[in-house]
Amino acid sequence: KHAAFNYLRKEVYHNSESINRIASQEDYSIEDEMMAKSLLEYIRKAINSMPDQRKNVFLLSRIEGLSNEEIANKLHISKRTV
């Protein structure tokens, strides 16, 4: 279970880096755009497959940029659980 989530975490990070690289290019092809859309869909599916609590922690951390302490306070869980 943990190995699967670690894999997904790495894939999400890797794929979001690819999307950022493509988005920062001034000239990109239709293939690049299709790849970016595909990667975004893959990321959405990976995030949506997470249990609710893990998804909330991930979104608060990666999307909203909150620290572990802020997430723990917001979700009323321990910092270690985050």
PDB file as gemmi writes it, atoms N, CA and C in Angstrom:
CRYST1    1.000    1.000    1.000  90.00  90.00  90.00 P 1                      
ATOM      1  N   LYS A   1       0.837  -1.193   0.000  1.00  0.00           N  
ATOM      2  CA  LYS A   1       0.000   0.000   0.000  1.00  0.00           C  
ATOM      3  C   LYS A   1       0.878   1.251   0.000  1.00  0.00           C  
ATOM      4  N   HIS A   2       1.851   1.272   0.912  1.00  0.00           N  
ATOM      5  CA  HIS A   2       2.723   2.448   0.985  1.00  0.00           C  
ATOM      6  C   HIS A   2       3.578   2.590  -0.269  1.00  0.00           C  
ATOM      7  N   ALA A   3       4.032   1.480  -0.799  1.00  0.00           N  
ATOM      8  CA  ALA A   3       4.833   1.532  -2.026  1.00  0.00           C  
ATOM      9  C   ALA A   3       4.020   2.104  -3.180  1.00  0.00           C  
ATOM     10  N   ALA A   4       2.743   1.744  -3.246  1.00  0.00           N  
ATOM     11  CA  ALA A   4       1.887   2.260  -4.312  1.00  0.00           C  
ATOM     12  C   ALA A   4       1.707   3.768  -4.175  1.00  0.00           C  
ATOM     13  N   PHE A   5       1.481   4.233  -2.964  1.00  0.00           N  
ATOM     14  CA  PHE A   5       1.303   5.673  -2.775  1.00  0.00           C  
ATOM     15  C   PHE A   5       2.608   6.437  -2.991  1.00  0.00           C  
ATOM     16  N   ASN A   6       3.722   5.836  -2.606  1.00  0.00           N  
ATOM     17  CA  ASN A   6       5.005   6.485  -2.888  1.00  0.00           C  
ATOM     18  C   ASN A   6       5.218   6.607  -4.389  1.00  0.00           C  
ATOM     19  N   TYR A   7       4.860   5.555  -5.122  1.00  0.00           N  
ATOM     20  CA  TYR A   7       4.968   5.587  -6.576  1.00  0.00           C  
ATOM     21  C   TYR A   7       4.089   6.703  -7.144  1.00  0.00           C  
ATOM     22  N   LEU A   8       2.829   6.768  -6.693  1.00  0.00           N  
ATOM     23  CA  LEU A   8       1.926   7.813  -7.178  1.00  0.00           C  
ATOM     24  C   LEU A   8       2.453   9.197  -6.847  1.00  0.00           C  
ATOM     25  N   ARG A   9       2.990   9.351  -5.644  1.00  0.00           N  
ATOM     26  CA  ARG A   9       3.529  10.650  -5.238  1.00  0.00           C  
ATOM     27  C   ARG A   9       4.656  11.070  -6.177  1.00  0.00           C  
ATOM     28  N   LYS A  10       5.552  10.123  -6.498  1.00  0.00           N  
ATOM     29  CA  LYS A  10       6.652  10.425  -7.409  1.00  0.00           C  
ATOM     30  C   LYS A  10       6.137  10.738  -8.806  1.00  0.00           C  
ATOM     31  N   GLU A  11       5.134   9.988  -9.267  1.00  0.00           N  
ATOM     32  CA  GLU A  11       4.567  10.220 -10.593  1.00  0.00           C  
ATOM     33  C   GLU A  11       3.905  11.586 -10.677  1.00  0.00           C  
ATOM     34  N   VAL A  12       3.164  11.950  -9.648  1.00  0.00           N  
ATOM     35  CA  VAL A  12       2.506  13.259  -9.643  1.00  0.00           C  
ATOM     36  C   VAL A  12       3.554  14.355  -9.693  1.00  0.00           C  
ATOM     37  N   TYR A  13       4.610  14.231  -8.895  1.00  0.00           N  
ATOM     38  CA  TYR A  13       5.668  15.232  -8.903  1.00  0.00           C  
ATOM     39  C   TYR A  13       6.334  15.304 -10.266  1.00  0.00           C  
ATOM     40  N   HIS A  14       6.711  14.155 -10.812  1.00  0.00           N  
ATOM     41  CA  HIS A  14       7.377  14.106 -12.113  1.00  0.00           C  
ATOM     42  C   HIS A  14       6.483  14.690 -13.201  1.00  0.00           C  
ATOM     43  N   ASN A  15       5.209  14.299 -13.207  1.00  0.00           N  
ATOM     44  CA  ASN A  15       4.295  14.769 -14.238  1.00  0.00           C  
ATOM     45  C   ASN A  15       4.020  16.261 -14.107  1.00  0.00           C  
ATOM     46  N   SER A  16       3.908  16.773 -12.893  1.00  0.00           N  
ATOM     47  CA  SER A  16       3.661  18.196 -12.741  1.00  0.00           C  
ATOM     48  C   SER A  16       4.890  18.996 -13.157  1.00  0.00           C  
ATOM     49  N   GLU A  17       6.095  18.442 -12.954  1.00  0.00           N  
ATOM     50  CA  GLU A  17       7.303  19.099 -13.445  1.00  0.00           C  
ATOM     51  C   GLU A  17       7.289  19.162 -14.971  1.00  0.00           C  
ATOM     52  N   SER A  18       6.855  18.096 -15.629  1.00  0.00           N  
ATOM     53  CA  SER A  18       6.768  18.077 -17.085  1.00  0.00           C  
ATOM     54  C   SER A  18       5.771  19.113 -17.580  1.00  0.00           C  
ATOM     55  N   ILE A  19       4.641  19.209 -16.903  1.00  0.00           N  
ATOM     56  CA  ILE A  19       3.627  20.195 -17.283  1.00  0.00           C  
ATOM     57  C   ILE A  19       4.179  21.599 -17.131  1.00  0.00           C  
ATOM     58  N   ASN A  20       4.857  21.868 -16.030  1.00  0.00           N  
ATOM     59  CA  ASN A  20       5.440  23.199 -15.816  1.00  0.00           C  
ATOM     60  C   ASN A  20       6.477  23.521 -16.883  1.00  0.00           C  
ATOM     61  N   ARG A  21       7.284  22.527 -17.265  1.00  0.00           N  
ATOM     62  CA  ARG A  21       8.297  22.752 -18.295  1.00  0.00           C  
ATOM     63  C   ARG A  21       7.638  23.095 -19.630  1.00  0.00           C  
ATOM     64  N   ILE A  22       6.618  22.340 -19.986  1.00  0.00           N  
ATOM     65  CA  ILE A  22       5.913  22.588 -21.244  1.00  0.00           C  
ATOM     66  C   ILE A  22       5.224  23.944 -21.211  1.00  0.00           C  
ATOM     67  N   ALA A  23       4.586  24.264 -20.092  1.00  0.00           N  
ATOM     68  CA  ALA A  23       3.857  25.522 -19.979  1.00  0.00           C  
ATOM     69  C   ALA A  23       4.784  26.724 -20.056  1.00  0.00           C  
ATOM     70  N   SER A  24       6.046  26.570 -19.633  1.00  0.00           N  
ATOM     71  CA  SER A  24       6.972  27.695 -19.646  1.00  0.00           C  
ATOM     72  C   SER A  24       7.582  27.938 -21.025  1.00  0.00           C  
ATOM     73  N   GLN A  25       7.422  26.994 -21.931  1.00  0.00           N  
ATOM     74  CA  GLN A  25       7.948  27.183 -23.277  1.00  0.00           C  
ATOM     75  C   GLN A  25       7.036  28.115 -24.058  1.00  0.00           C  
ATOM     76  N   GLU A  26       7.628  29.002 -24.831  1.00  0.00           N  
ATOM     77  CA  GLU A  26       6.823  29.919 -25.625  1.00  0.00           C  
ATOM     78  C   GLU A  26       6.221  29.222 -26.835  1.00  0.00           C  
ATOM     79  N   ASP A  27       6.992  28.364 -27.456  1.00  0.00           N  
ATOM     80  CA  ASP A  27       6.497  27.613 -28.603  1.00  0.00           C  
ATOM     81  C   ASP A  27       6.349  26.156 -28.206  1.00  0.00           C  
ATOM     82  N   TYR A  28       5.148  25.672 -28.290  1.00  0.00           N  
ATOM     83  CA  TYR A  28       4.950  24.257 -28.032  1.00  0.00           C  
ATOM     84  C   TYR A  28       3.969  23.726 -29.052  1.00  0.00           C  
ATOM     85  N   SER A  29       4.144  22.468 -29.339  1.00  0.00           N  
ATOM     86  CA  SER A  29       3.374  21.849 -30.400  1.00  0.00           C  
ATOM     87  C   SER A  29       2.036  21.331 -29.879  1.00  0.00           C  
ATOM     88  N   ILE A  30       1.216  20.921 -30.802  1.00  0.00           N  
ATOM     89  CA  ILE A  30      -0.062  20.305 -30.443  1.00  0.00           C  
ATOM     90  C   ILE A  30       0.196  19.029 -29.655  1.00  0.00           C  
ATOM     91  N   GLU A  31       1.278  18.312 -30.014  1.00  0.00           N  
ATOM     92  CA  GLU A  31       1.628  17.097 -29.281  1.00  0.00           C  
ATOM     93  C   GLU A  31       1.962  17.409 -27.829  1.00  0.00           C  
ATOM     94  N   ASP A  32       2.691  18.528 -27.612  1.00  0.00           N  
ATOM     95  CA  ASP A  32       3.015  18.948 -26.251  1.00  0.00           C  
ATOM     96  C   ASP A  32       1.745  19.276 -25.469  1.00  0.00           C  
ATOM     97  N   GLU A  33       0.831  19.965 -26.130  1.00  0.00           N  
ATOM     98  CA  GLU A  33      -0.430  20.320 -25.476  1.00  0.00           C  
ATOM     99  C   GLU A  33      -1.235  19.070 -25.126  1.00  0.00           C  
ATOM    100  N   MET A  34      -1.266  18.110 -26.044  1.00  0.00           N  
ATOM    101  CA  MET A  34      -1.990  16.864 -25.780  1.00  0.00           C  
ATOM    102  C   MET A  34      -1.330  16.093 -24.636  1.00  0.00           C  
ATOM    103  N   MET A  35       0.003  16.111 -24.598  1.00  0.00           N  
ATOM    104  CA  MET A  35       0.716  15.428 -23.522  1.00  0.00           C  
ATOM    105  C   MET A  35       0.409  16.101 -22.182  1.00  0.00           C  
ATOM    106  N   ALA A  36       0.395  17.417 -22.171  1.00  0.00           N  
ATOM    107  CA  ALA A  36       0.098  18.145 -20.936  1.00  0.00           C  
ATOM    108  C   ALA A  36      -1.312  17.833 -20.449  1.00  0.00           C  
ATOM    109  N   LYS A  37      -2.268  17.795 -21.353  1.00  0.00           N  
ATOM    110  CA  LYS A  37      -3.644  17.467 -20.966  1.00  0.00           C  
ATOM    111  C   LYS A  37      -3.730  16.046 -20.435  1.00  0.00           C  
ATOM    112  N   SER A  38      -3.016  15.144 -21.075  1.00  0.00           N  
ATOM    113  CA  SER A  38      -3.000  13.751 -20.635  1.00  0.00           C  
ATOM    114  C   SER A  38      -2.383  13.629 -19.246  1.00  0.00           C  
ATOM    115  N   LEU A  39      -1.288  14.346 -19.027  1.00  0.00           N  
ATOM    116  CA  LEU A  39      -0.644  14.317 -17.721  1.00  0.00           C  
ATOM    117  C   LEU A  39      -1.542  14.913 -16.643  1.00  0.00           C  
ATOM    118  N   LEU A  40      -2.221  16.001 -16.956  1.00  0.00           N  
ATOM    119  CA  LEU A  40      -3.145  16.602 -15.991  1.00  0.00           C  
ATOM    120  C   LEU A  40      -4.253  15.628 -15.621  1.00  0.00           C  
ATOM    121  N   GLU A  41      -4.773  14.918 -16.601  1.00  0.00           N  
ATOM    122  CA  GLU A  41      -5.827  13.939 -16.331  1.00  0.00           C  
ATOM    123  C   GLU A  41      -5.287  12.800 -15.467  1.00  0.00           C  
ATOM    124  N   TYR A  42      -4.066  12.362 -15.742  1.00  0.00           N  
ATOM    125  CA  TYR A  42      -3.430  11.317 -14.946  1.00  0.00           C  
ATOM    126  C   TYR A  42      -3.269  11.782 -13.500  1.00  0.00           C  
ATOM    127  N   ILE A  43      -2.833  13.013 -13.328  1.00  0.00           N  
ATOM    128  CA  ILE A  43      -2.658  13.573 -11.988  1.00  0.00           C  
ATOM    129  C   ILE A  43      -3.993  13.660 -11.270  1.00  0.00           C  
ATOM    130  N   ARG A  44      -5.011  14.142 -11.955  1.00  0.00           N  
ATOM    131  CA  ARG A  44      -6.348  14.229 -11.339  1.00  0.00           C  
ATOM    132  C   ARG A  44      -6.838  12.855 -10.894  1.00  0.00           C  
ATOM    133  N   LYS A  45      -6.648  11.846 -11.745  1.00  0.00           N  
ATOM    134  CA  LYS A  45      -7.072  10.494 -11.391  1.00  0.00           C  
ATOM    135  C   LYS A  45      -6.299   9.974 -10.190  1.00  0.00           C  
ATOM    136  N   ALA A  46      -4.999  10.224 -10.164  1.00  0.00           N  
ATOM    137  CA  ALA A  46      -4.173   9.768  -9.038  1.00  0.00           C  
ATOM    138  C   ALA A  46      -4.621  10.433  -7.742  1.00  0.00           C  
ATOM    139  N   ILE A  47      -4.878  11.726  -7.795  1.00  0.00           N  
ATOM    140  CA  ILE A  47      -5.328  12.448  -6.603  1.00  0.00           C  
ATOM    141  C   ILE A  47      -6.706  11.961  -6.182  1.00  0.00           C  
ATOM    142  N   ASN A  48      -7.605  11.797  -7.125  1.00  0.00           N  
ATOM    143  CA  ASN A  48      -8.963  11.360  -6.798  1.00  0.00           C  
ATOM    144  C   ASN A  48      -9.016   9.930  -6.285  1.00  0.00           C  
ATOM    145  N   SER A  49      -7.990   9.132  -6.578  1.00  0.00           N  
ATOM    146  CA  SER A  49      -7.976   7.751  -6.084  1.00  0.00           C  
ATOM    147  C   SER A  49      -7.494   7.663  -4.635  1.00  0.00           C  
ATOM    148  N   MET A  50      -6.981   8.749  -4.115  1.00  0.00           N  
ATOM    149  CA  MET A  50      -6.494   8.759  -2.734  1.00  0.00           C  
ATOM    150  C   MET A  50      -7.666   8.734  -1.760  1.00  0.00           C  
ATOM    151  N   PRO A  51      -7.448   8.156  -0.571  1.00  0.00           N  
ATOM    152  CA  PRO A  51      -8.466   8.281   0.479  1.00  0.00           C  
ATOM    153  C   PRO A  51      -8.678   9.760   0.800  1.00  0.00           C  
ATOM    154  N   ASP A  52      -9.868  10.098   1.279  1.00  0.00           N  
ATOM    155  CA  ASP A  52     -10.226  11.505   1.492  1.00  0.00           C  
ATOM    156  C   ASP A  52      -9.211  12.267   2.336  1.00  0.00           C  
ATOM    157  N   GLN A  53      -8.801  11.693   3.465  1.00  0.00           N  
ATOM    158  CA  GLN A  53      -7.874  12.396   4.357  1.00  0.00           C  
ATOM    159  C   GLN A  53      -6.536  12.650   3.665  1.00  0.00           C  
ATOM    160  N   ARG A  54      -6.021  11.654   2.965  1.00  0.00           N  
ATOM    161  CA  ARG A  54      -4.745  11.805   2.262  1.00  0.00           C  
ATOM    162  C   ARG A  54      -4.876  12.845   1.144  1.00  0.00           C  
ATOM    163  N   LYS A  55      -6.008  12.813   0.436  1.00  0.00           N  
ATOM    164  CA  LYS A  55      -6.242  13.789  -0.629  1.00  0.00           C  
ATOM    165  C   LYS A  55      -6.262  15.201  -0.058  1.00  0.00           C  
ATOM    166  N   ASN A  56      -6.951  15.387   1.073  1.00  0.00           N  
ATOM    167  CA  ASN A  56      -7.011  16.707   1.708  1.00  0.00           C  
ATOM    168  C   ASN A  56      -5.620  17.193   2.093  1.00  0.00           C  
ATOM    169  N   VAL A  57      -4.836  16.325   2.696  1.00  0.00           N  
ATOM    170  CA  VAL A  57      -3.475  16.698   3.090  1.00  0.00           C  
ATOM    171  C   VAL A  57      -2.656  17.059   1.856  1.00  0.00           C  
ATOM    172  N   PHE A  58      -2.739  16.240   0.819  1.00  0.00           N  
ATOM    173  CA  PHE A  58      -1.980  16.503  -0.413  1.00  0.00           C  
ATOM    174  C   PHE A  58      -2.361  17.853  -1.016  1.00  0.00           C  
ATOM    175  N   LEU A  59      -3.658  18.112  -1.140  1.00  0.00           N  
ATOM    176  CA  LEU A  59      -4.103  19.362  -1.751  1.00  0.00           C  
ATOM    177  C   LEU A  59      -3.701  20.573  -0.912  1.00  0.00           C  
ATOM    178  N   LEU A  60      -3.832  20.464   0.395  1.00  0.00           N  
ATOM    179  CA  LEU A  60      -3.437  21.571   1.261  1.00  0.00           C  
ATOM    180  C   LEU A  60      -1.936  21.834   1.166  1.00  0.00           C  
ATOM    181  N   SER A  61      -1.166  20.769   1.044  1.00  0.00           N  
ATOM    182  CA  SER A  61       0.276  20.910   0.964  1.00  0.00           C  
ATOM    183  C   SER A  61       0.735  21.398  -0.405  1.00  0.00           C  
ATOM    184  N   ARG A  62       0.320  20.706  -1.447  1.00  0.00           N  
ATOM    185  CA  ARG A  62       0.858  20.980  -2.780  1.00  0.00           C  
ATOM    186  C   ARG A  62       0.138  22.092  -3.525  1.00  0.00           C  
ATOM    187  N   ILE A  63      -1.157  22.214  -3.315  1.00  0.00           N  
ATOM    188  CA  ILE A  63      -1.905  23.232  -4.055  1.00  0.00           C  
ATOM    189  C   ILE A  63      -1.958  24.543  -3.276  1.00  0.00           C  
ATOM    190  N   GLU A  64      -2.279  24.443  -1.976  1.00  0.00           N  
ATOM    191  CA  GLU A  64      -2.390  25.658  -1.169  1.00  0.00           C  
ATOM    192  C   GLU A  64      -1.076  26.069  -0.529  1.00  0.00           C  
ATOM    193  N   GLY A  65      -0.088  25.183  -0.537  1.00  0.00           N  
ATOM    194  CA  GLY A  65       1.242  25.522  -0.023  1.00  0.00           C  
ATOM    195  C   GLY A  65       1.330  25.636   1.487  1.00  0.00           C  
ATOM    196  N   LEU A  66       0.423  24.984   2.214  1.00  0.00           N  
ATOM    197  CA  LEU A  66       0.464  25.055   3.668  1.00  0.00           C  
ATOM    198  C   LEU A  66       1.574  24.169   4.220  1.00  0.00           C  
ATOM    199  N   SER A  67       2.099  24.558   5.377  1.00  0.00           N  
ATOM    200  CA  SER A  67       3.103  23.738   6.059  1.00  0.00           C  
ATOM    201  C   SER A  67       2.418  22.571   6.757  1.00  0.00           C  
ATOM    202  N   ASN A  68       3.205  21.608   7.178  1.00  0.00           N  
ATOM    203  CA  ASN A  68       2.639  20.467   7.897  1.00  0.00           C  
ATOM    204  C   ASN A  68       1.932  20.915   9.177  1.00  0.00           C  
ATOM    205  N   GLU A  69       2.506  21.867   9.863  1.00  0.00           N  
ATOM    206  CA  GLU A  69       1.885  22.371  11.095  1.00  0.00           C  
ATOM    207  C   GLU A  69       0.548  23.046  10.798  1.00  0.00           C  
ATOM    208  N   GLU A  70       0.495  23.848   9.739  1.00  0.00           N  
ATOM    209  CA  GLU A  70      -0.761  24.500   9.355  1.00  0.00           C  
ATOM    210  C   GLU A  70      -1.824  23.473   8.960  1.00  0.00           C  
ATOM    211  N   ILE A  71      -1.412  22.452   8.233  1.00  0.00           N  
ATOM    212  CA  ILE A  71      -2.348  21.396   7.826  1.00  0.00           C  
ATOM    213  C   ILE A  71      -2.872  20.664   9.055  1.00  0.00           C  
ATOM    214  N   ALA A  72      -1.977  20.328   9.978  1.00  0.00           N  
ATOM    215  CA  ALA A  72      -2.379  19.628  11.200  1.00  0.00           C  
ATOM    216  C   ALA A  72      -3.404  20.449  11.976  1.00  0.00           C  
ATOM    217  N   ASN A  73      -3.165  21.734  12.107  1.00  0.00           N  
ATOM    218  CA  ASN A  73      -4.111  22.601  12.819  1.00  0.00           C  
ATOM    219  C   ASN A  73      -5.444  22.692  12.096  1.00  0.00           C  
ATOM    220  N   LYS A  74      -5.399  22.823  10.801  1.00  0.00           N  
ATOM    221  CA  LYS A  74      -6.625  22.980  10.018  1.00  0.00           C  
ATOM    222  C   LYS A  74      -7.479  21.713  10.045  1.00  0.00           C  
ATOM    223  N   LEU A  75      -6.837  20.537   9.980  1.00  0.00           N  
ATOM    224  CA  LEU A  75      -7.557  19.276   9.929  1.00  0.00           C  
ATOM    225  C   LEU A  75      -7.741  18.630  11.309  1.00  0.00           C  
ATOM    226  N   HIS A  76      -7.200  19.285  12.337  1.00  0.00           N  
ATOM    227  CA  HIS A  76      -7.283  18.768  13.707  1.00  0.00           C  
ATOM    228  C   HIS A  76      -6.680  17.372  13.821  1.00  0.00           C  
ATOM    229  N   ILE A  77      -5.484  17.231  13.239  1.00  0.00           N  
ATOM    230  CA  ILE A  77      -4.731  15.988  13.339  1.00  0.00           C  
ATOM    231  C   ILE A  77      -3.325  16.334  13.792  1.00  0.00           C  
ATOM    232  N   SER A  78      -2.557  15.323  14.162  1.00  0.00           N  
ATOM    233  CA  SER A  78      -1.196  15.603  14.625  1.00  0.00           C  
ATOM    234  C   SER A  78      -0.298  15.939  13.426  1.00  0.00           C  
ATOM    235  N   LYS A  79       0.740  16.698  13.726  1.00  0.00           N  
ATOM    236  CA  LYS A  79       1.711  17.054  12.687  1.00  0.00           C  
ATOM    237  C   LYS A  79       2.363  15.788  12.129  1.00  0.00           C  
ATOM    238  N   ARG A  80       2.571  14.816  12.983  1.00  0.00           N  
ATOM    239  CA  ARG A  80       3.187  13.555  12.559  1.00  0.00           C  
ATOM    240  C   ARG A  80       2.266  12.805  11.581  1.00  0.00           C  
ATOM    241  N   THR A  81       0.970  12.898  11.784  1.00  0.00           N  
ATOM    242  CA  THR A  81       0.022  12.244  10.872  1.00  0.00           C  
ATOM    243  C   THR A  81       0.099  12.876   9.489  1.00  0.00           C  
ATOM    244  N   VAL A  82       0.290  14.182   9.465  1.00  0.00           N  
ATOM    245  CA  VAL A  82       0.425  14.883   8.184  1.00  0.00           C  
ATOM    246  C   VAL A  82       1.622  14.316   7.467  1.00  0.00           C  
TER     247      VAL A  82                                                      
END                                                                             
